[in-house]
Amino acid sequence: MSAPGAGLPPHPGLAGGPVYLDYNATTPVDPRVAEAMWPHLADFFGNPSSSHPLSREPRRALAEARAQVADLIGAQPGEIVFTGSGSEADLLALRGAVLASAHPHPHVITQATEHPAVLQTCRALERLHGARLTVLPVDGNGLVEPASLAAAFTEDTVLVSVMAANNETGALQPIAELAALAHERGALFHCDAAQAVGKIPLDVGELGVDLLTIVGHKMYAPKGAAALYVRDGVRLEPVVYGGGQERGLRAGTENVGLAVALGTAAELAADELASSGPERIAALRDDLHQRLLVSLPGRVHLNGPDKHRLPNTLNISVAGVLGHNLLAAVGQIAASTGSACHSGTHTPSPVLTAMGLDAARALGALRLSLGRWTTAGEIETAAAALIRAAAAQ
């Protein structure tokens, strides 16, 4: 288990640097992804919408990429709409569904630990389009209670949006149960699956979702490559108007290179899911957690669920230590804290406070997220550095 998954060689972008434990923030581009996309940046420059010979390879590659992304989530190729980011995909889903509903008083339901791309779009729908918003609370593990959603519906509810996995704690929401409740009340269901796609098996049919966000830079593709699954028959108002590309929902000549990158990343993720990749990463995560628990007895507290979370995510608070101070003292680790810094003042994570954590515990939080190139040796190094730094504070 000392080597990266699938016997991969070390990643050139990670060599010689700190131990990278911030995969939930972004992933390094897999060299196989970069290799696949490069010809579509350098050689195959034709517009896939043109009819001459130079458009054939871009058009074929775009179709193949769409099929690769669809295969990863159990969708049909025609249900995949390429976008420029996860935030754009969320915007298309939320704004698109609300405006297409033509409801005079649309009601939208989301939950307290959603990504800002969802929460801020919902607030904009309130401000600009007269929507009414309900933000559901979460329990101590960051999960939505299905009964809470059931009680929130009104006759005006047109859309529910709940993320698959939380970006800070890795908490996995009961999406299939929540989506079924939405459909019982005639509402659409959107799921931001940016953190989940490629890390755990997901099937849009089994989940019962109508819209699902996919983000390339969370699964070893470049930033700027993303997609929205739009179930066949779901109507959306376009996010960009123009020439009719992407089912008329997102006009503009397609970025074939980035689409190829996302498609290749999706195919690699499917292979990894089928070959015990998540189990390898979960074992490394648990080893890191156990080392910290043993060496810092009584001081390490897990934030979020123990079982129902992403296999790569460990969010902990160390008693008596501020997370940003601890990371500052450990230069050989690249990770994230549970706080945000505004003008030199650190504030607790809204995700953790929504879960009921007090300010001290939230400010002491660290998010340690593993990935494809994490090794057992790196876990040993990271644990030892964190233990030394925490013991000294």
N, C-alpha and C positions, 0 to 999 in steps of 0.2 A: 504493500500500500504506500510505499515511499515515492512511487512515480505518479505523474498525473494520470487521469483516466484514459483508458484505451491505449496505454503505452505511448502517449503523446510526448514529443520532445519538449524541453522547456520553451516557454513563450519568449521570443526575443524582447518584447516590451516589458517583461517582468524581471529579466535577468539583471542581477546586481543591485536591484532596488529593495525597498522594504517589503516585508511580507504583506501581500495584498489580501486584505480581508474586507473588501468593500464592493463585492460583486453585485450587491443589490443596488448600488449607486450606478454602476456601469460595468460592463465586462470588456476585457481586451478583445479586439477583433481576432477571430480564429484565422490563422494564416491560410487555411483552406477556403475560407470565405473570401478573403482578399484576393486569392488566386482566381477564384471563380468570377469575381466581379470585374477584375482588371481589363479583360478584353473588351468589355462593354463601355469602358472609359477611354481605351486607347484605339481600338480598331472598329468596333461595330457601332458607328455613330448615327446610323440612319434613324429616322423617325418611325416608330412602329406603326403609325397610322398611315404612312405613305404606301403606295402600291408598287414602287419600283424594286428591283432586286436588293438594294442596300437596306431595305426595311425588313426583309424576310427574317434574318437572324435576330434582330431586336424583338420582332413580334413573336417569334418562336420562344425566345428566352423569357419574355414577359409571361407568356402562357404557361411555360414550365414552372416559373417561380410561383405563379398563382396556385398551381396544382400542388406544389410542395408545401406551401403554407396551409392550404386546405387540408391536405393529408394529415398534418400534425394535429389538427383539432377536430377531425372527423367531419369536415364541411365539404361542399362542392366548390370547384374552382370559381364559378361565377358568383359565389357569395363572398369573395375576398375583394376588398377595396383597399388599394395601396394608399397610404398617407405619408406625410413627412415627419410625424412624431406621434407618440402616444397621446399627447395633449390634443393634437388635432383630431385624432380618431375619437377621443372622448367628446370633443366639441361636435363633431359630425353626428355622433350617436345621440347626444342629449338635445342639442339645439335642433338637429334634424328631425328627431322624433316628435318633439313638442310642437314645432311649427307645422309639421306635416299632419298632425292630428287635427288642426283647424278648430280645436276646442276653445271656446271663448274664455274659459277660466281653468286652464290646465293645472293639474296638481302633480308634483314630482316628489318622489320619496328617495332619500339616500340615507347614509349613516355617518356617524360622527368621526370615524377614523379613515374616511376616504382620502385619496390623494387630492391635493389642491386643484389639479386639473378638472376633477369632477365637482368638487365643492364650489370652486370659483365660477365654473360654468353655470351651475345651478343658481348661484347668487345673481349672475348676469341675466338669467332667464326671468328671475323675479323682477329685477330692475328694469329690463328693457322690453320684456314681452308679457308682463302681467301674470306670470306663473306664480303659483303658491307652492312653497317648499316645506316639507317635513324632514327634519334630520333626526333619525332614530338614535337612541342611546345604545351603548354596547355594555356588555358585562365585564367582569374583571379580567377576562381573557381577550377582550377586544372583539367579541362575537355578538352578532345581532340575534336576538331571540325571535324565532318565527312568530310567536304570539304578539310581539311588539309590532312587527310588520303587519300582521293581520288586522290589528286594531287601528292602524294608521290609514287604511284605505278610505277613500270617499268616492262618490259617484263621478267625481271629476279626475280621478287619478289616471294618468296616461302613461306614466313611466316610473319604473323603479331601477335604481342603479346601486349595485353593491359589488365591491371588488372581490376577486377570488382570493387573493392573499395579500396581507398587509406588508408594505414595504419595510416597516421598522421591526415588527415582531415576527413576521412570517405566518401569523394566524390565518387559518383557512376557514372561510365562511361557508355555511351550509347552502351553497348556491342552488342546488337542485330543488331543495325544499322551498327556498325563498322564491325562486322562479315559478314554481308551481302555484304558489299563493298569488303571485302577480297575474298569472294567466286565468286563474279562477275569477279574478275581478276585472278581466278584460284589459289589463295593462301590459305594456311591453316591459321586457327585462333586459337591462344592459349590465354587462360585467366587465370591469377593467381588470384584465388578466395579465397586465404587464409583468408582474413578478412571478406569475405561476406558469405561463406558457414555456415549455422547454425544461422546467424543473420537476414537474409532476405530470402524469398523464391527464389530459383534458379532452373531453369529447362534447362538442356543443349539443349533440342530440341527447346524450345522457343528462347533461346539465339542464337542458330545456331553455337555454338563453336565446334571445332574439338578436342581440348585438354583443360583440366581444372584442375588446381591444388587445392588440398584439404589438409588442415593442422590440425592435431589433437589437438595440444596444444593451438590453437585458439578457440577450441570448447569443452573444458573440458575433453580432453583425455591427456595422458602423452606426453611429448616430445619424438620424435622418431617415432611417428605414423603419416603417411601421405599417400596420394594416388594421382595418376594421372588418370583422365578420358581420355581414348583414344577411340575416336569414331570408331566403327567397320569399317574396311577398310582402316584406316589411317596407313601408314607404318612409322616406326621409327627405327633408328639404336639403338641397346641396349645400356644401360648405364653401365651394368655389364654383362660380358659374362660368360657362364658356363653351368649349368645343365638344363636350360630351364624353370625355374620357372617364374611366372608372365608373361605368354605369350612369354617367351623367351626374355623379355625386361630388366629384372632385376634379374639376377641369384643369387642364395644363398638360403639356407633353410629358409623358411618363419618364421618370428617372430609371431607365432600365438597369443600370449598374447597381443601384441600391435595391431594386426589386430582386435582382439575381442574388445579391448578398443575403437578403432576408430569406429567400427561398432555400438557398444553400444552408443557412443557419438552421432553418426549420428541419431540413432533412438530416443534418448532423444531430440535432436535438432528438429527433425520433429514434435514430440509431442508439444514442446514449441512453435514452429511456428504456430501450429494449435490452440493454446490456449491463444492468445493475449500476448505472451511473449515479442515480439518486441514493442508493444504499451505501455506496462508497463515500459519498460526501457526508451523508448523515452520520456515518461511523466516525469520520474525522471531526465533525462538529461536536459529537457527544464526547469524544476524547478530550477536546479542548475544554468543554464544560467541566468534565470530571477532574481534570488537572487543576482547574481554578477552585473548584469546591474543596478538594483535598488540601490544597496549600493555603487557602484563605478561609478556614472553617468559620461558618456562621456569618460571613460577610457577603457572600455571593447570592443574589436573588434573581431568579429567572422572571423575566417580564413576558407575559403572554402564555399561551398553552404549552404544555409539555409535549403532548402527542400530536395534536391537530395543527401542525405548522409546516412550513417549507422545510425540506431536509437540509438546506444549507444555512439556515438563519439561527443565530444565537443572540438574543437581546438580554443583557444582564445589567444589574446595578450592583456596584460594590459599595458597601456601607462605609461611610466616612470619607468618601472620595468623590470629587466632581469629575464627571466623565471627560470633560475637555482638558482638565489638568492631568488626568491619567494618560490620555493619549499624547499630550504635549511632552510628557516625560518618557515616552516610548517611541523614539524616532524610527525604530526599525519595524514599525507596524503602520500600515495604512488602513484606517477603519473610520467609522462614524460614531458620533455620540447621540444621545437622546435629547440634545438641546440645540437651539438655534441662537446665533449671535447677532444681535442688533445693536450697532453703535457701541460695541464693547461690553454689552450686557447680555448675559446668557439667560434664555427663557426656556422653561421645560417644554418638551415635545407635546403638542396638542393630542397626539395619539395616546401617549402614556397617561396624560391627565384625564382624557376621556375614559380611560380604563379604571380611573379611581386612584391612581398612584399619587402620593403626595409629592410636593415640589422637590424635596430632598432626594427621594428615590429616583424621580424622573431626571433630575439633574445629574445623578450618578450613573446614568445608563450608558451602555456601550452597545452598538450594533456591530456584530462580527459576522460577516457573511462570506461564505466559502464558494468556490467554483471549480471549474474544469481543471485548472492548473494548480490547485491547492494540494500540497503533499503532506505526508506525516511529519517529515522533518520541519516543515514550516510551522505546523501546529505546535510541535515541541518548542521551537524557538519563540513563537508568539506567546505561548503560555508562560514560559520562563520569564520573558520580559515583562509581561503584565503583572506577574506575581511579585517580581522584585520591585516594580514601581509602586504597586498598591501597598506593599509592606512598608515602604519608605514614607508613605503619606499618612 
